[in-house]
Amino acid sequence: MKTRKIAAVVLCVLSVVAIICFRLISAPLTGAVTAAELGSALGALSLLPTVLSVALAFLLGDVVVSLLIGLSVGELMLLLVTGEKGAAQLLQIVPSVIDELVGVASDTENTKVLILCALVGGLVGVLMKTGGFEAAAKRITKKVKTPRGANLLGQLFCVLFFFDDYANALITGPVLRPIADKVGLSRERLAYIVDSTAAPVAGIAVVSSWVAVEIAVISSGLETAGIADSAFQVFLRSIPYCFYCIFALVFMLITSFTGREFGPMLKAERCARAAQSGACPKSSEPGGSNTGSKKEPAAIWVAFGSIALLVLYLVASLLANRGDTITLLLRSAFLSGIAAMAAAAVTRILPAGEGIKAWLDGVGNIVPTIIVLLLAWSLASIVEKLGTVYFVVELIASKAAWQFVPAIIFVCCCVVSFAAGSYGCMFMVMPMAIPIACAVMENSPGIGSHFLPVCVAGVLSGGIFGDHCSPMTDCTILAALGSGCDVMDHAVTQMPYAFTVALVSIFCIISATLGFSAVYTIALGILVLLAIILLFGKQP
């Protein structure tokens, strides 16, 4: 650990030196500087805050400190590059970081997500205190007695929440956690199931909270390119080419059926099996309940009735088109929390005072997640201001042969979404990716009409890859929270699987670009994934 700390300090010092050297050898950018101009001026240096944050997260194992340092370095870059008095600007780093955090927190959509996290945390706190999930787990595990069964049950349960990734991450984890513990399924594996189902399913589902965003960014790109085409039709044509989303779900099923794992996930699964057999102590679950056997049926009804109320209210509101998904989730979570406390009090499982205390304790447990989300969003904002995405896209647009453009767009989005998340990636890259695709098609008349949907799919699915791998993005953080495991543990165990799927996806994107049908390419990709798990996977 001491060596890692020394390496982290050296990285930070080298980063600051690199920024100062750039400032000394280049003239400051004065006046109104756009993100594209700043990205072009900084070049590869614009990647520094993201790369530094990720490196520090793995060296230190502390996401909060890593994000804070990356955010500070990003602010330092903005101040030194755009300011005239370098030394005086250094004193403005702390106020600038605070202003960035306040700006991100005051954004309406971000505020909704933070309140949603708090409300769902309160609801989960009440339901965990009632012991309903644990009681249900006892009954379910009479039929689901193996990790394979828990894997398949988890994936089936997660697919039911296809309409929103936040709902999936925050609800399915706590529901499935007791079942996973009882059959020896690791928390890391559960977080992987939740995370690798939530975004991929929502990203390609025709009815989900993602569709409006995806259509909006596609429409923006089409408008920029001057194409009068239906954004929804382009989205539909891109779904068969969203290889990362499809293969993420397929690879999870393959590992579940074969029971094979590799890398850090194999180690986590072996530890979970040992804990389940009594060879090492099990992880404790704070806030558990000692609900008597006579009250167990009532506790189960309270727990799953509250979740059912949340889902029914949300689905009914979506069908009635009464507002955006996050707002409806807020209302659903608040209503379900009130209903859970009331039902627990009426059934005498929890007195009203204890129910309120359990709700507040649940909210308190969410505070660290809220802090990480704020820091992650602030870093994404800095990355956008530095013009990182413009540098990366400009680099690939000017250098690549048309056969590799969709694959490189996918890789570009993998990099951008590592810091900016899936939504941030789509908003920044899609308006540029579609004009790039159209320009390439004009310069190479022989390219088929499938080229544009493949490029669009590269953005949509590439954004999800970064969301899976990075310990600094919302979906990773929320999946780990709901599943009861450390964010870094989740990121480390999931990353080899995500990279495996991404590499196969790159191969398939190139194949599809060259004209092979999506069905053939998907079938080939599935065979490759199966071969990989059979060759390198082992039984825990």
Secondary structure by P-SEA (a helix, b strand, c coil): caaaaaaaaaaaaaaaaaaaaaaaacccccccccaaaaaaaaccccaaaaaaaaaaaaacccaaaaaaaaaaaaaaaaaaaacccccccccaaaaaaaaaaaaaaacaaaaaaaaaaaaaaaaaaaaaaaaaaaaaaaaaaaccccaaaaaaaaaaaaaaacccaaaaaacccccaaaaaaaacccaaaaaaaaaacccccccccccccaaaaaaaaaaaaaaaacccccaaaaaaaacccaaaaaaaaaaaaaaaaacccccaaaaaaaaaaaaaacccccccccccccccccaaaaaaaaaaaaaaaaaaaaaaaaaaccccaaaaaaaaaaaaaaaaaaaaaaaccccaaaaaaaaaaaaaaaaaaaaaaaaaaaaaaaaaaaaaaaaaaaaaaaccccccaaaaaaaaaaaaaccccaaaaaaccaaaaaaaaaaaaaaccccccaaaaaaaaaaaaaaaaaaacccccaaaaaaaaaacccaaaaaaaaaaaaaaaaaaaaaaaaaaaacccaaaaaaaaaaaaaaaaaaccccc
